[in-house]
């Protein structure tokens, strides 16, 4: 039945083990023993390798200079790498099954080797992806992580790994060289460019955004036409996630920031000074030269010493001029106003019988809520002293 021989052939460089038997039972026991030996060897090597690897890695990970090992541990990089050992054992033992003269068993040798090879590719891919995740986590703890995000580059690497794994699996299944498939891929370059158009645009945009430091996580940006006015919370390969101030989320394609006008408020935050710009409109009929009664009333109601800092006769200044001098010096003495940045109160042109004064200054508060409160307090005072100078704000009839 077995040609009176149960024969093991492991290939041209293997020794031949010839076992002669006419007993079905003996043949089955021998084949079963071979399978059990392969399974036991795989299991023992897996657990021993995994235990030794985790013990060594755990010992080094406790050291301060090996923080990246702790990140790799958290993402189970070495847990995913351990199954590579039993897969390699099964792949190496598959030729033994091919050399058997036992019915049907010899046919299982090559499919088992192919499955083991595919599983090794899968194991390496899972390990590489876990390692990339650990790299992203470890990099996020560096101060430059928000300035130079690498998420898009990690995503590109992930795509490359998937492509390499796919080519490797197809090469194993069809038993062809990977170069054969790479040649086919080069012929399909035009089609691939069409399929991965957004990915390629996003990759190029990510490189430019990172190279020129145009965008960081945490930046406040405005993108007209895309209803984007908020904080950048994520920068990926194809998309940029923005959380608006109403807590809505806007997803923008990466290349939009290169092809459209984008306002980034990072410069305001880094400078520590946020602009206040507001125009107050006055009725032109209330502007006049102050008389003694108005000056006496001003001396009693406001600090007129603020107007005397600028040389000149106050009698020759209009009530609007006194108001402008008073407000300029009052704002200059305000503790929240940046003295190293422009502070101007100027007149604006108007086609109506209205005189407009524009307040232009910078305050040292960049937080939105505190800034709005501070700005409102300043403007409240600016409007509140208008009647004291004999002026009236213009209101359309």
PLY file of the C-alpha trace (Angstrom):
ply
format ascii 1.0
element vertex 397
property float x
property float y
property float z
element edge 396
property int vertex1
property int vertex2
end_header
0.00 0.00 0.00
2.88 2.36 0.79
5.24 0.48 -1.54
6.42 -1.07 1.76
8.13 2.26 2.40
7.21 5.31 4.44
9.75 7.76 3.12
10.75 11.24 4.26
12.25 13.58 1.67
13.04 17.12 2.64
14.56 18.28 -0.59
17.83 17.78 -2.43
19.94 18.80 0.57
18.03 16.70 3.08
18.91 13.16 4.12
16.36 10.50 3.20
14.75 8.58 6.03
13.34 5.31 4.76
10.97 3.37 6.95
9.64 0.08 5.66
6.30 -1.08 6.97
3.27 -2.95 5.73
1.17 -1.89 8.71
-1.40 0.81 8.29
-1.41 1.45 12.02
2.34 1.98 12.17
2.22 4.34 9.20
-0.62 6.37 10.73
1.18 6.56 14.07
4.38 7.73 12.40
2.59 10.42 10.40
0.63 11.50 13.49
3.86 11.64 15.47
5.32 13.92 12.81
2.34 16.28 13.03
2.45 16.26 16.81
6.17 17.01 16.74
5.60 20.00 14.41
2.76 21.33 16.58
4.67 20.86 19.84
7.83 22.40 18.44
5.82 25.40 17.18
3.97 25.88 20.48
7.07 25.47 22.67
9.14 27.81 20.54
6.30 30.36 20.48
5.86 30.51 24.25
9.59 30.39 24.99
10.39 33.08 22.43
7.49 35.27 23.60
8.46 34.95 27.27
12.15 35.68 26.66
11.38 38.58 24.33
8.92 40.23 26.73
11.24 39.70 29.70
14.21 41.30 27.93
12.13 44.14 26.50
10.44 44.77 29.86
13.81 45.01 31.59
15.15 47.55 29.10
11.85 49.49 28.93
12.17 50.45 32.59
15.23 52.54 31.79
14.75 56.23 31.12
16.61 56.24 27.80
14.37 53.53 26.32
11.00 55.27 26.44
10.29 54.16 22.89
10.36 50.56 24.11
7.60 51.35 26.59
5.53 52.79 23.76
6.18 49.64 21.71
5.11 47.53 24.69
1.84 49.43 25.05
1.04 48.78 21.40
1.99 45.08 21.77
4.64 45.18 19.06
6.54 42.22 20.47
3.37 40.27 21.21
2.55 40.47 17.52
6.08 39.52 16.50
6.18 36.27 18.53
3.88 34.22 16.16
6.53 34.61 13.48
8.54 31.78 15.10
5.91 28.97 14.87
5.01 30.11 11.35
8.67 29.79 10.36
8.83 26.29 11.91
5.74 25.16 9.99
7.17 26.64 6.79
10.46 24.81 7.34
8.70 21.51 8.17
6.37 21.60 5.15
8.94 19.92 2.82
8.94 16.89 5.15
5.28 16.36 4.40
5.89 16.75 0.68
8.43 13.92 0.82
6.06 11.43 2.43
4.62 8.57 0.38
1.58 8.47 2.66
-1.67 9.04 0.70
-2.96 12.68 0.65
-0.39 13.89 3.20
2.21 14.71 0.57
-0.34 16.93 -1.20
-0.71 19.06 1.96
2.96 20.01 2.10
2.96 22.82 -0.46
-0.38 24.44 0.59
0.82 24.36 4.20
4.06 26.08 3.21
2.12 28.73 1.27
-0.23 29.35 4.20
2.72 29.59 6.60
4.48 32.07 4.30
1.32 34.20 3.99
0.87 34.13 7.75
4.47 35.33 8.21
3.77 38.24 5.87
0.58 39.00 7.84
2.47 38.83 11.15
5.19 41.16 9.92
2.55 43.58 8.63
0.68 43.66 11.97
3.97 44.15 13.79
5.03 46.99 11.51
1.66 48.74 11.90
1.84 48.44 15.69
5.38 49.83 15.58
4.20 52.82 13.51
1.47 53.48 16.09
4.07 53.40 18.86
6.26 55.82 16.89
3.30 58.19 16.54
2.54 57.99 20.25
6.14 58.53 21.31
6.59 61.44 18.91
3.44 63.11 20.27
5.25 63.66 23.59
7.95 65.80 21.99
7.46 69.61 22.10
7.83 69.82 18.32
4.98 67.36 17.71
2.37 70.10 17.29
4.70 72.08 15.02
5.83 69.16 12.86
3.05 66.54 12.83
4.06 63.22 11.27
0.66 61.56 11.09
0.44 62.01 7.32
3.89 60.45 6.84
2.90 57.51 9.03
-0.22 57.04 6.93
1.85 57.04 3.75
4.14 54.44 5.31
1.07 52.36 6.21
-0.14 52.44 2.61
3.32 51.41 1.38
3.39 48.53 3.86
-0.01 47.32 2.70
1.11 47.43 -0.92
4.32 45.52 -0.14
2.39 42.92 1.86
-0.14 42.49 -0.94
2.60 41.99 -3.54
4.39 39.53 -1.25
1.22 37.47 -0.67
0.37 37.38 -4.38
3.96 36.36 -5.16
3.74 33.51 -2.66
0.35 32.31 -3.92
1.33 32.42 -7.59
4.96 31.45 -6.93
6.29 34.32 -8.98
9.04 36.84 -8.27
7.85 40.17 -6.80
9.67 41.90 -9.65
7.12 40.35 -12.03
4.28 42.17 -10.30
6.23 45.40 -9.91
6.57 45.46 -13.68
2.81 45.20 -13.96
2.34 47.96 -11.41
4.57 50.30 -13.40
2.37 49.68 -16.43
-0.68 50.68 -14.38
0.87 53.91 -13.07
-1.62 56.15 -14.87
-4.57 54.20 -13.44
-3.05 54.26 -9.95
-2.58 58.03 -10.15
-6.28 58.42 -10.92
-7.32 56.06 -8.11
-5.01 57.61 -5.51
-5.39 61.20 -6.74
-6.55 62.64 -3.43
-3.96 60.64 -1.52
-1.14 61.95 -3.72
-2.40 65.53 -3.46
-2.72 65.12 0.29
0.79 63.72 0.57
2.30 66.60 -1.40
0.27 69.09 0.63
1.38 67.47 3.89
5.03 67.80 2.89
4.60 71.48 2.02
2.60 72.23 5.16
5.27 70.60 7.30
8.24 72.07 5.40
6.97 75.65 5.55
5.37 75.30 9.00
2.05 76.55 7.63
-0.21 74.63 9.98
-0.02 73.01 13.42
-2.42 71.21 15.67
-3.99 73.85 17.92
-3.89 76.66 15.34
-6.98 78.83 14.91
-7.70 79.10 11.18
-10.37 80.60 8.95
-11.02 79.15 5.49
-13.58 81.18 3.50
-16.03 79.07 1.53
-15.64 75.99 3.72
-17.41 77.19 6.90
-14.19 76.57 8.78
-13.48 78.94 11.64
-11.95 77.19 14.61
-9.09 75.17 16.02
-7.17 72.48 14.13
-7.49 69.25 16.13
-6.01 66.74 13.69
-3.78 66.76 10.60
-4.00 63.54 8.58
-2.85 62.51 5.11
-6.00 63.43 3.18
-7.95 65.55 5.64
-7.54 68.28 8.23
-10.06 68.27 11.07
-11.18 71.66 12.37
-13.41 72.18 15.40
-15.42 75.37 14.97
-16.35 77.59 17.89
-19.89 76.18 17.84
-18.29 72.74 18.41
-19.14 71.55 14.89
-16.46 69.56 13.07
-15.31 70.44 9.56
-13.19 68.07 7.49
-11.03 69.85 4.91
-8.97 68.20 2.16
-5.28 68.85 2.83
-4.65 70.47 -0.55
-7.38 73.06 0.12
-4.96 74.94 2.36
-2.56 75.33 -0.55
-5.12 76.28 -3.20
-7.31 78.63 -1.13
-6.86 81.67 1.05
-6.40 80.64 4.68
-6.11 82.93 7.69
-3.99 81.49 10.50
-4.19 83.28 13.86
-1.07 81.63 15.26
0.95 84.84 14.85
-1.49 86.64 17.12
-1.12 83.99 19.80
2.67 83.88 19.58
3.03 87.67 19.67
0.89 87.90 22.81
-1.06 90.86 21.46
-4.57 90.77 20.01
-5.98 93.66 18.04
-8.96 95.78 19.06
-10.44 97.71 16.17
-13.70 99.60 16.55
-15.24 102.74 15.05
-17.42 105.22 16.97
-19.64 107.50 14.83
-20.46 110.99 16.07
-23.11 113.44 14.97
-21.18 116.22 13.18
-23.57 118.83 14.55
-22.39 118.23 18.12
-18.73 119.00 17.39
-17.70 122.44 18.62
-15.05 124.40 20.50
-15.49 123.97 24.24
-16.64 126.92 26.32
-15.85 127.59 29.97
-18.92 125.76 31.19
-17.98 122.60 29.27
-14.38 122.74 30.45
-15.43 123.21 34.06
-17.82 120.31 33.79
-15.09 118.14 32.25
-12.67 118.99 35.04
-15.24 117.80 37.53
-16.31 114.63 35.72
-13.18 113.23 34.02
-9.44 113.31 34.55
-8.52 116.19 32.25
-4.84 115.78 33.11
-4.88 113.07 30.46
-5.50 115.68 27.77
-2.63 117.93 28.90
0.03 115.40 27.98
-0.04 116.65 24.40
1.25 120.23 23.98
-1.34 122.75 22.84
-4.06 125.03 24.08
-7.14 123.08 25.03
-9.25 126.15 24.14
-8.21 125.69 20.51
-9.21 122.04 20.44
-12.72 120.91 19.74
-14.63 118.74 22.14
-13.98 115.85 19.76
-10.24 116.59 19.91
-10.33 116.61 23.71
-12.26 113.36 23.68
-9.68 111.83 21.36
-6.75 112.96 23.53
-8.45 111.78 26.70
-9.31 108.36 25.26
-5.82 107.90 23.77
-4.06 108.51 27.07
-6.66 106.60 29.10
-6.13 103.54 26.89
-2.35 103.99 27.01
-2.49 103.82 30.81
-4.69 100.73 30.77
-2.75 97.72 32.17
-4.02 95.37 29.47
-2.91 97.52 26.51
0.39 96.59 24.83
2.63 99.66 24.87
5.11 98.10 22.42
2.44 97.82 19.73
0.52 100.50 17.80
-2.17 102.49 19.58
-3.98 104.93 17.32
-7.29 106.75 17.44
-7.88 108.28 14.05
-10.63 109.86 11.98
-12.16 107.94 9.11
-13.57 109.37 5.91
-17.33 109.38 5.60
-19.77 110.38 2.87
-22.47 111.23 5.44
-22.71 114.06 8.00
-20.94 111.80 10.43
-17.49 111.94 11.99
-16.04 108.51 12.75
-13.20 107.81 15.17
-11.53 104.44 14.87
-9.90 102.88 17.94
-6.94 100.75 16.93
-4.80 99.05 19.60
-3.51 95.73 20.91
-4.23 94.08 24.25
-2.21 91.41 26.01
-5.11 88.96 26.28
-5.41 86.43 23.43
-7.94 84.05 24.98
-11.25 84.56 23.18
-13.57 84.83 26.19
-11.28 87.07 28.23
-10.49 89.18 25.17
-14.15 89.83 24.44
-14.78 90.81 28.06
-11.79 93.14 28.09
-12.73 94.73 24.76
-16.31 95.27 25.91
-15.16 96.98 29.11
-12.94 99.36 27.13
-15.67 100.23 24.65
-18.20 100.69 27.46
-15.96 103.38 28.91
-15.35 104.92 25.49
-19.10 105.26 24.87
-19.87 106.21 28.45
-17.78 109.42 28.45
-19.09 110.64 25.08
-21.93 112.79 26.56
-19.52 114.36 29.06
-17.69 116.02 26.15
-20.90 117.45 24.70
-20.89 114.89 21.90
-23.62 112.59 20.65
-23.21 109.31 18.83
-24.79 109.32 15.39
-27.85 107.19 14.87
-29.60 106.79 11.52
-33.10 108.26 11.48
0 1
1 2
2 3
3 4
4 5
5 6
6 7
7 8
8 9
9 10
10 11
11 12
12 13
13 14
14 15
15 16
16 17
17 18
18 19
19 20
20 21
21 22
22 23
23 24
24 25
25 26
26 27
27 28
28 29
29 30
30 31
31 32
32 33
33 34
34 35
35 36
36 37
37 38
38 39
39 40
40 41
41 42
42 43
43 44
44 45
45 46
46 47
47 48
48 49
49 50
50 51
51 52
52 53
53 54
54 55
55 56
56 57
57 58
58 59
59 60
60 61
61 62
62 63
63 64
64 65
65 66
66 67
67 68
68 69
69 70
70 71
71 72
72 73
73 74
74 75
75 76
76 77
77 78
78 79
79 80
80 81
81 82
82 83
83 84
84 85
85 86
86 87
87 88
88 89
89 90
90 91
91 92
92 93
93 94
94 95
95 96
96 97
97 98
98 99
99 100
100 101
101 102
102 103
103 104
104 105
105 106
106 107
107 108
108 109
109 110
110 111
111 112
112 113
113 114
114 115
115 116
116 117
117 118
118 119
119 120
120 121
121 122
122 123
123 124
124 125
125 126
126 127
127 128
128 129
129 130
130 131
131 132
132 133
133 134
134 135
135 136
136 137
137 138
138 139
139 140
140 141
141 142
142 143
143 144
144 145
145 146
146 147
147 148
148 149
149 150
150 151
151 152
152 153
153 154
154 155
155 156
156 157
157 158
158 159
159 160
160 161
161 162
162 163
163 164
164 165
165 166
166 167
167 168
168 169
169 170
170 171
171 172
172 173
173 174
174 175
175 176
176 177
177 178
178 179
179 180
180 181
181 182
182 183
183 184
184 185
185 186
186 187
187 188
188 189
189 190
190 191
191 192
192 193
193 194
194 195
195 196
196 197
197 198
198 199
199 200
200 201
201 202
202 203
203 204
204 205
205 206
206 207
207 208
208 209
209 210
210 211
211 212
212 213
213 214
214 215
215 216
216 217
217 218
218 219
219 220
220 221
221 222
222 223
223 224
224 225
225 226
226 227
227 228
228 229
229 230
230 231
231 232
232 233
233 234
234 235
235 236
236 237
237 238
238 239
239 240
240 241
241 242
242 243
243 244
244 245
245 246
246 247
247 248
248 249
249 250
250 251
251 252
252 253
253 254
254 255
255 256
256 257
257 258
258 259
259 260
260 261
261 262
262 263
263 264
264 265
265 266
266 267
267 268
268 269
269 270
270 271
271 272
272 273
273 274
274 275
275 276
276 277
277 278
278 279
279 280
280 281
281 282
282 283
283 284
284 285
285 286
286 287
287 288
288 289
289 290
290 291
291 292
292 293
293 294
294 295
295 296
296 297
297 298
298 299
299 300
300 301
301 302
302 303
303 304
304 305
305 306
306 307
307 308
308 309
309 310
310 311
311 312
312 313
313 314
314 315
315 316
316 317
317 318
318 319
319 320
320 321
321 322
322 323
323 324
324 325
325 326
326 327
327 328
328 329
329 330
330 331
331 332
332 333
333 334
334 335
335 336
336 337
337 338
338 339
339 340
340 341
341 342
342 343
343 344
344 345
345 346
346 347
347 348
348 349
349 350
350 351
351 352
352 353
353 354
354 355
355 356
356 357
357 358
358 359
359 360
360 361
361 362
362 363
363 364
364 365
365 366
366 367
367 368
368 369
369 370
370 371
371 372
372 373
373 374
374 375
375 376
376 377
377 378
378 379
379 380
380 381
381 382
382 383
383 384
384 385
385 386
386 387
387 388
388 389
389 390
390 391
391 392
392 393
393 394
394 395
395 396
